[in-house]
Amino acid sequence: MTAKRVLVIGAGPAGVSAALWARSRGLTCVLMEREARPGGQLQAIYFHPRQLPGVETGDGPEMAAASLRQLEAAGVEWHAHTSARSVDSGADGPEVTASDTTLPDQVTRHRADAVLIACGLARRRLGIPGEREFEGRGVSLSATRDRASLAGHDVLVIGGGDAAFENALLLADAGSRVTLAVRGEPGARRSFRERVARSDAIQVLTHTRVTALIGDQRLRGARLESAGGTHERECSAAVIKIGWAPDTAWCSPPLATDGDGFIRVAPGGRTSVAGFWAAGDITRPALFAIPLAHASAAAAIFDIAGALLDE
Ligand SMILES: Cc1cc2nc3c(=O)[nH]c(=O)nc-3n(C[C@H](O)[C@H](O)[C@H](O)COP(=O)(O)OP(=O)(O)OC[C@H]3O[C@@H](n4cnc5c(N)ncnc54)[C@H](O)[C@@H]3O)c2cc1C
């Protein structure tokens, strides 16, 4: 009897965990990842993740590199630069169309006995002029990662949550002058707001929308819009910290999602469409955390194995 084939979409902690568990259940697993490397959000964790029993050292990228070694050691077939684009519950089983991110016009179809969607969260983007153009030339997505190069600059930090306020405090400590542009009222925890209020190096602009990032070779300013009108403000760097969100437009419909785009699942990860399961952050777990991603992926693989091996 040929082994049943599970297609896993996304090689973050949930997808990698699923691929490793699949073998133990006698399933053949193929893993599809849109980026060049596995890891997902691990690639954005520039400290040793907390509360991980048995993992003593290493930041997110180091853990991601270890995941890749584990996939290779387990002989898992995985495809980088492969982005899932649509799903279909075909007569012969679930199907996914995907494209090579380097050749987006070339679409391939993948059939499997079961599909597990583990595509996590993606950074929210402002979608304004200059955002992509100046990335790496003044625009940063993380002050933790880019602290050394941002030190001493006039930095515009965009966002009003914990991450934006924490980044502003970190930059103030590094000797930068910081303007925090918050679209509405700050949502950051009180301790961060109080520390920011006490800092002479940080100015907070509430009800202020950034509508463009401006420059030539490098970033040199931003266009801001508030009740007082539109004005340009000079800055030599900007850090965008506006959170993470699910990106499920490609699979919903047919898969049912909640109002924020998270895939609805039953216990064991079954989605609203036969043949499709989901695990990890994309299912809005109680906590966005690595252990929950691992656990929900393992549970989904057990559920898939139960469903397929009973057939
Ligand atoms: C800054 C930061 C710090 C954190 N700190 C901690 C911590 O200390 N401890 C902790 O436990 N957790 C922490 N987390 C949370 C943890 O990283 C996540 O809960 C975990 O990564 C979720 O795993 P996932 O596999 O569900 O999703 P993700 O990690 O988001 O991985 C999803 C993968 O799917 C891929 N993908 C998406 N769409 C497609 C598509 N259409 N086709 C193909 N591939 C696709 C993505 O490229 C990505 O590789 C942190 C997160 C961040 C951002």
PDBQT file of the ligand as one rigid body, heavy atoms in Angstrom, charges set to zero:
ROOT
HETATM    1  C1  LIG A 401       8.915  39.241  17.529  1.00  0.00    +0.000 C 
HETATM    2  C2  LIG A 401       8.273  37.939  17.960  1.00  0.00    +0.000 A 
HETATM    3  C3  LIG A 401       8.649  37.376  19.180  1.00  0.00    +0.000 A 
HETATM    4  C4  LIG A 401       8.087  36.175  19.591  1.00  0.00    +0.000 A 
HETATM    5  N1  LIG A 401       8.511  35.619  20.781  1.00  0.00    +0.000 NA
HETATM    6  C5  LIG A 401       8.054  34.395  21.167  1.00  0.00    +0.000 A 
HETATM    7  C6  LIG A 401       8.563  33.750  22.357  1.00  0.00    +0.000 A 
HETATM    8  O1  LIG A 401       9.428  34.283  23.053  1.00  0.00    +0.000 OA
HETATM    9  N2  LIG A 401       8.056  32.523  22.690  1.00  0.00    +0.000 N 
HETATM   10  C7  LIG A 401       7.095  31.899  21.937  1.00  0.00    +0.000 A 
HETATM   11  O2  LIG A 401       6.693  30.782  22.265  1.00  0.00    +0.000 OA
HETATM   12  N3  LIG A 401       6.596  32.495  20.793  1.00  0.00    +0.000 NA
HETATM   13  C8  LIG A 401       7.048  33.710  20.397  1.00  0.00    +0.000 A 
HETATM   14  N4  LIG A 401       6.547  34.308  19.248  1.00  0.00    +0.000 N 
HETATM   15  C9  LIG A 401       5.414  33.668  18.521  1.00  0.00    +0.000 C 
HETATM   16  C10 LIG A 401       5.845  32.490  17.639  1.00  0.00    +0.000 C 
HETATM   17  O3  LIG A 401       6.942  32.861  16.828  1.00  0.00    +0.000 OA
HETATM   18  C11 LIG A 401       4.658  32.065  16.774  1.00  0.00    +0.000 C 
HETATM   19  O4  LIG A 401       3.589  31.704  17.620  1.00  0.00    +0.000 OA
HETATM   20  C12 LIG A 401       5.016  30.877  15.867  1.00  0.00    +0.000 C 
HETATM   21  O5  LIG A 401       6.069  31.215  14.989  1.00  0.00    +0.000 OA
HETATM   22  C13 LIG A 401       3.794  30.443  15.060  1.00  0.00    +0.000 C 
HETATM   23  O6  LIG A 401       4.163  29.411  14.191  1.00  0.00    +0.000 OA
HETATM   24  P1  LIG A 401       3.335  29.075  12.849  1.00  0.00    +0.000 P 
HETATM   25  O7  LIG A 401       4.087  27.971  12.197  1.00  0.00    +0.000 OA
HETATM   26  O8  LIG A 401       1.919  28.889  13.191  1.00  0.00    +0.000 OA
HETATM   27  O9  LIG A 401       3.397  30.399  11.960  1.00  0.00    +0.000 OA
HETATM   28  P2  LIG A 401       4.617  31.239  11.350  1.00  0.00    +0.000 P 
HETATM   29  O10 LIG A 401       5.771  31.222  12.253  1.00  0.00    +0.000 OA
HETATM   30  O11 LIG A 401       4.007  32.553  11.006  1.00  0.00    +0.000 OA
HETATM   31  O12 LIG A 401       5.024  30.450  10.029  1.00  0.00    +0.000 OA
HETATM   32  C14 LIG A 401       4.174  30.402   8.907  1.00  0.00    +0.000 C 
HETATM   33  C15 LIG A 401       4.977  30.072   7.658  1.00  0.00    +0.000 C 
HETATM   34  O13 LIG A 401       4.081  29.918   6.565  1.00  0.00    +0.000 OA
HETATM   35  C16 LIG A 401       4.622  30.561   5.406  1.00  0.00    +0.000 C 
HETATM   36  N5  LIG A 401       3.508  30.929   4.514  1.00  0.00    +0.000 N 
HETATM   37  C17 LIG A 401       2.552  31.864   4.725  1.00  0.00    +0.000 A 
HETATM   38  N6  LIG A 401       1.688  31.904   3.696  1.00  0.00    +0.000 NA
HETATM   39  C18 LIG A 401       2.112  30.982   2.801  1.00  0.00    +0.000 A 
HETATM   40  C19 LIG A 401       1.638  30.556   1.535  1.00  0.00    +0.000 A 
HETATM   41  N7  LIG A 401       0.525  31.075   0.970  1.00  0.00    +0.000 N 
HETATM   42  N8  LIG A 401       2.326  29.587   0.871  1.00  0.00    +0.000 NA
HETATM   43  C20 LIG A 401       3.446  29.034   1.432  1.00  0.00    +0.000 A 
HETATM   44  N9  LIG A 401       3.937  29.405   2.636  1.00  0.00    +0.000 NA
HETATM   45  C21 LIG A 401       3.276  30.358   3.318  1.00  0.00    +0.000 A 
HETATM   46  C22 LIG A 401       5.331  31.764   5.983  1.00  0.00    +0.000 C 
HETATM   47  O14 LIG A 401       6.310  32.261   5.074  1.00  0.00    +0.000 OA
HETATM   48  C23 LIG A 401       5.949  31.169   7.259  1.00  0.00    +0.000 C 
HETATM   49  O15 LIG A 401       7.216  30.609   7.019  1.00  0.00    +0.000 OA
HETATM   50  C24 LIG A 401       7.096  35.517  18.789  1.00  0.00    +0.000 A 
HETATM   51  C25 LIG A 401       6.726  36.088  17.563  1.00  0.00    +0.000 A 
HETATM   52  C26 LIG A 401       7.307  37.275  17.144  1.00  0.00    +0.000 A 
HETATM   53  C27 LIG A 401       6.916  37.869  15.810  1.00  0.00    +0.000 C 
ENDROOT
TORSDOF 0
